[in-house]
């Protein structure tokens, strides 16, 4: 049970570790329907 509590604490502590969220730049949309998905995800420890 303690391991689960430590994991939950570490997961919550990592939220927002890289700073405030940034709004993406607006894109121009043309006529019609367009659906794009892009992005990235990662997990781990990094130093800058």
C-alpha positions, -999 to +999 in steps of 0.1 A: +000+000+000+029+024+007+044+018-027+011+028-043+010+060-022+046+069-032+038+062-069+007+084-067+026+112-050+054+111-076+029+111-105+011+141-091+044+159-083+055+155-120+024+174-133+036+207-146+072+200-139+083+216-172+065+249-165+032+265-174+013+251-204+017+270-237-011+277-261-003+265-297-001+291-325-034+295-344-036+281-378-056+294-408-084+271-418-097+268-454-130+256-467-141+221-459-134+198-429-099+191-418-088+169-390-051+168-379-036+152-349-001+159-338+019+161-306+043+142-284+044+125-251+071+113-228+078+100-193+110+100-173+135+122-158+154+149-178+177+177-170+182+209-190 
